[in-house]
Amino acid sequence: MAIKKSQLYSSIWQGCDELRGGMDASQYKDYVLVLLFVRYVSDKYGGKKDELVIIPEGGSFDDLVRLKGKPNIGEGINIVLSRLAEANGLKGIINAVDFSDEDKLGKGKDMQDRLSNLVAIFENPELDFSKNRAEGDDLLGDAYEYLMKHFAVESGKSKGQFYTPAEVSRVMAKVIEANKAEGKMQTVYDPTCGSGSLLLKVADESPHGLSIYGQELENATAILAILNMWLHGEPDAEIKRGQSTLSNPLFRDRDDLKTFDYVVANPPFSYKAWRNGFDPENDLYDRFEGFGIPPKKNGDYAFLLHIIKSLKSTGKGAVILPHGVLFRGNVEADIRTNLIKRGYIKGIIGLPANLFFGTGIPACIIVLDKESAAARKGVFIVDASRGFVKEGNKNRLREQDIRKIIDTWNGQEETPKYSRFVSNGEIKENEYNLNIPRYIDAQEEEDIQDIEAHLKGGIPDHDIEELNDYWQVCPSLKEQLFKPLRPGYSVLSIPAEDIRQTILRHPEFNGFRKEIVSAFGDWREKTVEKLRNIDTIDHPKAIIKKLSDSFLDTFSDVHLLDKYNLYQVLMTYWEEVIQDDMHIITVDGWEVGNEVVRVQKKTKKVKGLQGLQGRLVPVSLATEIYFKAEQEKIEDLKDEIEQYNVEMKELEGEHGTEEGALSDACSESGSVTKTALKGRIKEVQDDPDFTDELKILNQYLDLYQEEAKTKKEIKHLETELERKVLEKYPTIQPEEVKELVIERKWMNELDRRIVSEIDKISSKLSDRIKQLAERYKETLPQIEQEVEELAAKTEGHLKEMGFV
């Protein structure tokens, strides 16, 4: 049974994070990811012959499960891993970590419990990889990526460098045109491959795959890369480890470096020890010849020149480096000049700061292309530094940021403040300095204060004209909002508090709204029919590619709204909801829409209607469609309870004081209780001196009893509704399921979010006009007059008090 990916990943991470105790995340990941690997291969290949992975006797995940609770569980896990490693040529890979290490995992019972609980996390029956697919939709590979990202976050600045953010990897794979690769006869290489995620993103971009090569200095990180390759269906990938790429490149062709069709890298920034182990002045592979030798204490260009040398004559590459490589002088300026003159640099993409786990400094992607180098007339530059979302203490590229970069790059589109093609002549005039701000001014226009407006009042007409994008869509709206004051200045023609409603009610703005809603409606109509035909042969990632492309095309010519903001609306909802639903549908089929399960929190199942969860059709939606009257009845009764509570609170506030009628009906905590209330009524019911108090007591008791009666009725109705819901789910017809999920669940929510984006436009315009009106509301003479009046009043008060 397929489960929601997001729930699966988060539950694995939470469980693992709780169990790691004080161990550093950079070490703990090695234990966790090995167990994930064993669970995967056991599910996928256990009990089968002639498969990619051999599961030997005593070397499966079931054998790990049998060790739970045993005092020697650590040694036992080591034995299981050794058997699996020996059977598959993975010695020193999956059995490299020691599960009996007392320094890291504790001693005695502590180790026994920690390892038993860790195995139990991966024993989860919902974690079933037997149906896992490798065609870009693999549950396991995505789970591995999820864990790697979180381990990178937790590992801190010095130890998170093994992971290149997936979003950046995707951009790099796109800009080197890996999608044009014809198959495994073509190659991709990463000289500092870390965990291998960047290599895999490039290979995944190719429709027919690529042959993968990577070298990694850190042995533990190289092991992660090898596991990553296996888990993504790339066991033939060559990952070499334990040597520096610069001093001892391990991929050689006789006496020269092996060359590749694609090279990508995210090397350590400004690596000081890059010369260790070899003499750059007498480099065996002539990597620096004709360019220059990089500075002794900065290896940025050393890695870049290694990549240049490792590319075939038709090869393409992309490397992440700090911005300093674009403008630093001396020998680095000479190297940069030679690279530009040879035409090897095709483009530069400036990225936001704080994207990477090893550093917070801003970086860029330098795109290399040998094939068209001789004919290159300049460098295409993209400044994507402002497109990101903050996530925790790091920044992250959103889907809209990635798509905008790719579209701009592929179309070589010149966009003010974002991208432009810079000729070799202009670069030469700037002494081959490639610092992005020299060529693209991405700064926001300064909001200039108008002195005359502050002195004489009025809103400057030039500020109003800067809102011209709005006036092009709603030309008569400007005349409705403003009226002339004097040449060059205007004032509001309506109260400031009416601006938003005036915009929303204006026929031209409503026409704009209808245009957007209509465009979405057209896309919806075309898309719904395609979604109805989704089956278990489809792949979610291929589906969202088609959906997002058509969605972006639909809004390509809209005004005021940024098409990439609208694109993000779809991609955010895909990530939040549709992706999980689509995974379930493509694994288990639409029949899963008939299933409802009981939610479980920790070890207890949640009772009642709120404990039910439709695997595809939300219980709230099913209730709204099939049992609306029943649900409304329950809601009405809940409103009654709310009213009873309000009335009881009012009585408590009025009569709950020390001398009040309810004071003797309160418990020690100060709240009115049923027992104390009835006791007090019994005490005073026959005493005529307490008639008024008795009236209040009975009034409160009546409300209390009505509340209890209503709660009981609600519980009965909810029990009945729960029964009806459970009976209804299995009877929902397949076409009904599709209608509920596609139209009512997905499309209605997307419609709501699109309308919300339109509303943001009206709010943005309204807020700017209010800001301008408020800014120049009081003129300087008015303020001076107020100051004089207040000063006179103050002086008068001081005289009255005898201080003047």
N, C-alpha and C positions, 0 to 999 in steps of 0.2 A: 504494500500500500504506500503510495507516494505521500509525502508530507510536505508542508510548506518549508521551502529552503531557509527562509529567514529565521523561522522558529528553530529549525534544526541547528543552524550555525550558532545562533546566540546561546542556545542551551548547552552546546558543547563548550563554547568559550567560557560561559559562566561557571560551569562545573569544573573545568580545568583551572580557571583562575582562582577559584576557592581553594583548590587542593594544593596549589603550588607553595603556599605558605610563604616563607621568607626567601625562597630560591629566586634568583634573577630570572626574568622572563626569557632572556637570551639563552639560558641553559635549559630551562624547563621545556621550551619548545621542542627540543630534541627528543625528549621522552614522549611528549604528546603526539608529535607527527609520526613517529615510528609506529605507535599503536594504531593510529588512523590508517597507516599503510597496511598493517597486518589485517585489520578488519576488512579493508577494501579487497585485498587480493583473496582473502578467504571466502568472502561473499561471491566474488566474481569468478574465481577459478577452482574453488574447492570441489572435489569429487569429479572433476572433468579431466579427460586425457588430451594429450597433444595441444595443450594450451600455452599461452605466452608465459604464464607463471606456474611452476610446479608447487603444489602444496603437499609437502611430505608428511608422513605420519609423525605426530608429535610436533608439528610446526605450523599449526593453524591457530586462528583466534579462539576457537573452542578450547584449545589446550590452555590458553591464557585464562579463560573463564574458569576452568577447573582448578586453577591455582588460587582463586580468591579465598581469602581467609586463612591460608596456610602460612605458617611461620617462615618458610623458605621461599616465599613468593618471588622475591627479587632474583634469587639464583635460578628459580624455575623459569622466569620470563627470559633470562639470558640464554638458557638452554633452548627454549622454543625458537627464539630469534636466530640462534646459531644454526639450527636445523633448516630453517627457511632460507637463511642466507646461503648456506652451502649448496642447497638444491638449485639455487638460481644465480650463482655467481655474484652474490651481493655481500660477500664477506668484507667486513670493514665499513659497510654502508649501514645496513639496518641493525647490525649488532655492535655498532661503534660506541653506543652509550651503555653505561653499566647500571643496570636496574638494581644492583645490590650495593650501590655506593652509599654508605651510611652518612657520609659528610653532607650529601645533597638531599637524601631522601629520609633521613632519620634512622633511628635504631629500633630493633625489636618490634613491639606492637605499633609504634608510630609508623614505621615503614610498611608493615603488614597492612594497616588500615588505609594508608595513603595510596598504595599501589592497588589494593583491592577496589577502592572507590574509583580510582582512575580507570581501571579495566571496566568497571560497571558503567561508566559514562559511555564508553564505546560499545557496550553490550546492548544498548538501547535497541529494542526490536524495530523501531521506526527508522533506524539508521541502516537501511537495506541497500547495499550497492550492487545487488545481483543484476539489476536492470540498468545499471549506470551506462551512459552513453558518452563517447569521447568526441562526437562531432560538434564541439563547441557548446554542448549543453550538459557537460558532466557534473553531476551532483558532487562527486568526490573532489574533482579539481577545483571547483568553486569553494568547497568547504576548506580545502587546503589554503587557497588564496585568502579566504576570510581570516583564518587563524594566523597566517603569516603576517597579514596587515596588523592584527591586534597585538601580536608578539612584537612587531616592530615599534608600535606605539609605546608598549610597556617597557621595551628594552632601553629606551632613553637615547640621548643624543649620540653617545659613543658606540652603541651596539646595534643600532637599527638600520645600519647601512646595507644590510644584506637584501633589502627589499626596495624595489623601485615602484612607486605608486602605480597601480594598474591603469589609471587614467592617463598618466604620462606615457606609459608603455604603449597604450592604444594610439596615441597621437604619433609616436615615433614609427609604429608599424604602418600607419596610413601614409605618412609623408615620404617614406622610402618606396612606396608603391609595391609592397609585398604582395598585394592582391593580383599583380600581373605575373607572379611566378608560375611556372608551368608544372612544377612538381618536385619530387624528391631529388631529382638530378641537380637541382639548384640548392645553394647552401646559405646558411645564416650563422654568423659567428659573433660572440660577445667575449672580448678579452678579459673582462672583469665581471663575470656573469652572476656573482652573488647567488641567490636562490633560484635563478633561472627564469624568473617570471617574465622578464623582458624578452628573452629568446622565445618563450612560448607564445607571447602575444604576437610576435612577428610571424611565427609559424602558423598560428591560428588564422592570421589575415590571408594567408595563401589558400586558395580553394583546394589545392591538391597537396598541401603540406610542403615542408622544406626539410632538408637534412640539417641537423642542429649540431653546433660545435660551441663549446664554452670552456674557459679556463678560469679557475678561482684559486686565489692564494690561500685563503683560510680553509683548512680541512673540514671543519664542522659545517661551514657554509656550503662547501662543495657537496657534502652529503645531502644537505637540504635540496640542492639543485638536482642531484641524481634521483632522489625520491620524487621530486616534483615532476621530472620527466616521465618516470614510470606511471605516476598517478594521472598524468595527462595523456597516456597512451603513446609516449615517445621513448620506449626503452632502448632504442638504438642510438639515441642522442649520445654524443661523445662529450663527456664532462671530465676534464683533466684538472688535477688538483695538486696543491702543495708547492707551487712554484710561482714566482712573480712573472707576469706576462712580459714585462719590459726586460728583465735580466735573463729570463729563460723561457721564451715562447715555446710552447709544447706542440704547436701545430706547425710543422715544417714540411717543405717539399724539397727533398735533398738538402742543399745548403742554403736555401732561401725560405722565406716565410710562405706558408700555404695561403692562397688567396681565395676570396669568397665573393659570392654575388651580393650578399647583404652583410653589413656589419653594424651592430648597435652596441652602445655601451653607456653605463653610468659610473664612470671611474671615481675613485676618491678625489675630492676637490683639493687642488693645490697641494698635492702629495709631496712632502718634503724629502722622503727617502727614496725617490724614484731611481736614483743612480746606483743604489745598493746592488752589488753582485755583477756589475758589468761596467765597461768603459764606453760611454756614449761617443767620445771622440774617435773611437775605433770600433764602432758598432758593426757586428758581423753581418747585419742585414741591411745596412745603408739606409736606415729609416730617416735619418736626419740630413742626409746628403741633398744639397740643393735648397734646403729650407733654413737650416740653422739648428744649433743645439740649445734646447730650452734651459732656463736658469737653473742653477744648481739646487735651489731650494723650492722649486715649483714645477711639478710634473704635469700640469694641465696639457701643455702642447706635446709632451712626450707621448701621452696616450693618443692624442689626436693624430700625430704623425704615424704612430703604430697602426692606427686604423686605416689611414691613407695607404700605407704600404700593404695592408692586408686585403685591400679591395682589388678585385679584378679590374681590367681596363674598362669594363662596362658596369662596374659595381656601384652600389648606392649605400650610403650609410647615414647614421644619425647618432650624435653623441651629446650627452648632457654635461655642460661645463659651467663654471661660474662666469658672471658677466665680465670679470676682469680680462678674460682672453680676448674680448672685443676691443679693448682700448689700452691695455698696458703697453708700455714702451720698451725701448732697448731691444734686446734680442727677440723678444716676443713680437715686437712690432715688425721686425724683419721677417720672422716666420709667417706672420699674418699677411704681410705684403706678398710674399712668394706664393702662398696658398691662393690669394685672390687673383694674382696675375696668371696663375695656371688654370683658373676657373673651377677649382675643386669645390669651392663653397657655393652651393646653390641657394641657400637661404638661412635665415636665423629666425627663431621663434622665441621671443622673450616670455618667460613664465612668471607667475606670481611668486612672491617670496614665501618662504616657510612651507613649501610643499613636501620637502624630503625629510626623512626621519633622522638622517645623520647631521643635518645642518639647517639653519634657518635662513641662510643668505639666498637671495634670488639667483636663479640659474636660467640658462637658455639651452635650446636645442639647436645645435649646428648641423644643418642638413648638407650632406656631401653627395656629389654626383660626378663620377669620372667620365661617364659615357658621353655627356654633352659638354664636357669641360672646355674644349677648344673653341666652341662657338658661343660660350657664355658672355653675355653683354653686361651683366650686373648681378646684384644680389637681391633677392626678394625678402623683405623684412616684415615680420608680424610682431606687434606689441600686444601680447595677450596677458599682460601683467595684472590687469584690473578685473579679469573675469574669474572669480572663484567664490567659494562659500567657506566660511570658517567652521571648522569641525573639531571641537575640543581645543587643544593648543596648537593645532596645525591647520593649514588651508588645504582645500581640495578643489580640483577642477570639477565643475558640474557637467552634466551631459550637454547642456547648451553651450558651454565653453569649448568643449571638445569638438562639437559639431561645427561651431563657428570657425574655429581654427582650421579644421579640415576643409570645409567649403571654401574658405578664403584661400587656403594654400592650393587646393586643386584647381580653382578657377583663376589663380593669380590675380585676385580681385583687389583693387586699390580702394581702401576705405579711409576717409579722414580720421586721424587720431588712432588708427588701428593697423593699417598695412599700406605698404607701397613698394614699388620696384625701384631700386637705387642703381643708377648706371655706374659702370666702372669709372667713368669720367668724374662723376661727383664724389665717388669714394677716393679717387686719386687726389682731388682737390682738398679732401679732408685728411690727407696724409695716411690713407688706408686705415683710419680709425673707424671701427664698425659700431661704436657705442650707439645704441638704439635711439636715445633722445636726440642725437644729432640729426636724425632723419625723420623721426616721427614725434611730433609734439602731442603727447597724450594727456597733457594737463587739462583739467576742467577750466572753462572760462571763469574768470574772477567775477564775482557778483559785486559790481561797482556801486558804491553809494553816490547819489546825485546831490551835490551841494545845494543847487538852486531849489530842488524839491524839498530839502530839509529847511531852507529859508522861507520859501513861499508856499509850500504845499503842492499837492498833486503827484500823480504817478507818472514818471517819465515815459513818453511814448516809445522810446527805444527799448525799454524793458517789456512793454506790451508786445512790440513787434518781435521780440525774441521768442515769443510763444506762437510764432507764425505757423508751426506745424499743426497746431490746434485750429487756427483760423482758416487754414486751407481746407480742413474737413468741415468746419462749422463757421463759414464766413460771416453770417449775420449774428452769431453769438457775441462777437466782439462789440458790435454796436449796442447790443442789449445790456452788456455788462458795464460799458464805459461811456462817458460823455466828455467832450472837450472842456478844458478849464482855461487854457491859454496856449499859444503856440508851443508845441513840443511837450505839452503836459495834459493829462486827463484825470478825471476822478471817477469813482464808482457811481453808477447810476442806480444802484440798488443797495440795500443794507448788506454789510459783510456777511451776516449770518444767513443770508438768502442765496449766496453764491452757488453752493453745491446743488441746491434744489433747482435753481435756474438752469444750471448746466444739464442736470438729469432730465428736466422737462422740455428742454429745447428740441424742436423737431429735427434739426440737423444732427444733434448728438444721438437722438433716438434712431435716426436713419443709419448712423455709423454703427450703433449697437446691433441693429437688425442685420446689417451687412455681415458682421462678424458671426453672429448667431446663425445666419443663413449659410455661411461658408462652412461652419462646423456641421450644420445639419446635412449638407451635401456630402461631406466626408463621412459622416456617421452612416448615412444610408448606404453608401458604397461599401463601407467597412463591415457593417453588421453581417451582410450576406457572406462575406469571406470568412468571418469569424465563426459563423454557423457551421462551416464545412471543415473546421479544424478537427484533426483526428490524431490517433496515436502515432501516425507516421510523420507528423510534423515536429519541428524543433522550435522551441520558444524564441531563441535568439534570431533565427531566420524570420520568424513572424514579426517581432518588434522592429526589425530592420525595414521590412516592407511597410509596416504601419507608420513608423516615424518618418520615412521618406515621403509617403503620400500626405501625411499630416503637414509636414514642412512646406511641401508644394502648394497645399491648399491655402496657406497663409503667406505665401511669398510676396504678394503685392499689397498687403494690408497697410493702412496708414496708422500712425500713432503707436500701435502695438508693435513691439519688436518680435519678429517671427521666431527668434530663438528663445524668447521668454515663453511664448506659447508652446514651443517644442518642449521646453522644460516641464510644462504642465503635464504633458503626456508622459514624459520619461519619469517624472517623480511618481505619478500614480502607477506606472508600470512597476517601478521598484517597490512601492508600498504594497500593492495588491495584485495587479494583473499577472505579474511574473510568477508569483506563487500559484495562482489559480491555473495559469497556463501550464506550469510544470505538472500539476496534478492531472489536468485534462489530457496532456500528451503522453502521460504514463498510464493512467487508469481509465481514460475515456470519460465521456459526458455522464456515464452511469453514476459517477461519484456524486453527482448532484442529488441523488436520492439518499445520500448518507448523512447522518447526524451523529455526533459523538458527544460523550460527556467530558467536559473540561476537568483536568486534574491539576491541582496545585500541590506541588511536592508529592506527598503520599496520599492526599485526600481528594476524593472527587467532589466537585462543586454540585450541590443539590439544587433542584428546582429548575425553572425555565432559564434562569441566567447561567446555569451550568451546561446548557446545550450549545453546541457549535456545529453549524452546518459545514461540511468539508468544502463545499463550493457555494451553496446558496446560504447566505446569512439567515439565522433564525429570525432576526428582526425584520428582514425583508419578506420572508415567508409568512410571518405573522401579519404584516401589513397587507399583503395581497390576499391571503386566504381567511384570516381571522381578524379583520379590521374592527368589526363590531365588538368582539370579545375584548380586544386590546383597549378600545376606547372606553369600555365599561370599567376596566381595571384602572385606567388613567383617571377617569372621573372620580372613582372611589379614593384614589390617592390624593386627588385635589381636596376631597372632603376631609381626609386626615390632616392635610396641611392646614385647612381652615380650623379644624378642632384645635390643633397645636397653637395656632395664632391666638385663638380665644383663650386657651388655658394660660398662655404666656401673659396675655393682658391681665387676666385675673391675678396671676402670681405677682405681676408688677404693681398692681393696685392694692392687693390685699395680703401680699406675702411679707410685709414688713413686720417688725417686732410686735406691734400692737394690732396688726391686721387680722382679718377673719380667717386667713389660711395659715397663720403663724403656728398654731398648735397642731396643724396637719402635716407639718414638715418633719423630715427625718433629721438626724444629726448633721447630714451633709447639706441641709438647707433646701432640699427639693421635696415637693409634695409627693407622697407615696400613697398607693391605694390602701394599704393597711392602716397607716396613720390617719388617712382621710375618713375611712369607715369607723375607726375607733373614736375619732372626735365627734362624728355625727351621732354615734350611739350615746356619747356622754351628754350631749346638749339637746337631743331631739325633743325631750319632754320639758325642757326648761324655758319658760316664756321670756326670760331675760336674754336669751341667745337667739331670738328669732331672726335678726338680721344676719348674724354669723351663719346660722343654719341654712339660710337661703343661699348664701355664697358657696357654702360647702356642698350643698346639693347641686347647685349649678355646675360646680367643678366636677362633681362625681358623674353627673349626666354626660358631660363632655368626655370624661375619661372612659365611661362605659360605651358611649357611641364610637369612640376611637377604637376600642378593643373589638367591638362588634364588626366595625368596618374592616379592620385588619384581618379578622377571621374570614370575612366574606372574600377579601382579596386573595387570601391564601387558598381558599377553595376554588376561586375562579382561575387562579394561576395554575393550580394542580390540574384542573380540567383542560386549560389551554395547553399545558405541557403534554397531556395525553393526546389531545387533538393534533398537535404539531408532530409528535412522534408517529402517529398513525398516518399523517398526511405525507411526510417525506417519501416513503416508498412508493406512493401512488402518483407522484409528480411525473408527468410524461416527458420524454426526452426533449420535445420541442418547447415545452414549458420551461424546462431547465435552461435551455439556451436563451429563451426570452428573458427569464429572470436574471441570469448572469450577465448576458451581453447588454441588453437594453436597460434593465432596471438598475443593475448594480454598476457596471462599468460606464456605460454611456451617459447615464443620468449624472453620475458623479463628475465625469469629464465636462459635461455641459455646465454644471454648477461652477466648476473651477475656471472655465473660460469666461463666464459672466463675471466672476470675481476679478479677473484681469481687466475687463472693461471698466469695472467700477473703480479700479485703481487709477485709471486714466483720469476719470472725473475728479477723484480725490487729489491727484497730483496737480491738476490745473487749478482746482479750488484753493489748495494750500498755498500755491505760489501767488495767486492774486491776493489772498488774504495777507500774506507776508508783505507784499508791496504796499498794500493799503495801510497796514499797521505801521510799516516803517516810516511812511511820510504823513501819518495822521496828524501829528502835532508838529507845527513849524517852530523854528528856533525863536521867533518873536513871542509866540504863545508860551513857550516854555520859560522864556525870560520873564514874561509878565507874571506867570504863576509863581516863579521864584520870588519876584518882588512882593507879590501879595502875601506869600507865606512868610517872607522876612518881616514885613510890616506887622503881621499878626503876632509873630514871635516877639518882636520888640515891644508890642503893646502888652503882651502877657508879662514880659519881664519888668516893664514899668509898674504894672499893677502889683507885682510881688516885691517891688522896691529894689530891684537889682540894677536899674538904670537911673 
